[in-house]
């Protein structure tokens, strides 16, 4: 039975900063995120994929202790 690896095989429609459409896998979506201008597809697809990527990022990088939260808060960049 054939398999399809969502982590490495391209399936997420994106547009890069030069305006070229392409597909990326989950690994490339995170490793080359600076090269991606936006997620393509229908509005529903774009929102769904954005929510999926945000959920993965939050799960992978969320602080787990109060000390980690404190360090994150104290070392935040001024965005205003």
VENHURA-V251262 format. One record per pair of residues at least 12 apart in sequence whose ideal C-beta (glycine too) atoms are under 10 Angstrom apart, sorted by the first residue. I is the first residue (numbers start at 1). J is the second residue. If there is no record, write none. Layout:
I;J  I;J
This chain:
5;25  5;26  5;27  6;25  6;26  6;27  7;25  7;26  7;27  7;28  7;29  8;24  8;25  8;26  8;27  8;28  9;23  9;24  9;25  9;26  9;27  9;28  10;22  10;23  10;24  10;25  10;26  10;28  10;29  11;23  11;24  11;25  11;26  11;29  11;49  12;24  12;25  12;26  12;28  12;29  12;36  12;39  12;40  12;41  12;45  12;49  12;52  12;53  13;38  13;39  13;40  13;41  13;42  13;45  13;46  13;49  14;28  14;29  14;32  14;33  14;35  14;36  14;37  14;38  14;39  14;40  14;41  14;46  14;49  15;36  15;37  15;38  15;39  15;40  15;41  16;32  16;35  16;36  16;37  16;38  17;34  17;35  17;36  17;37  17;38  18;35  18;37  19;37  20;37  21;40  21;41  22;35  22;36  22;40  23;40  24;36  24;39  26;52  26;53  26;56  29;49  29;52  29;53  29;56  29;57  30;53  30;56  30;57  30;60  33;53  33;57  38;50  39;52  39;53
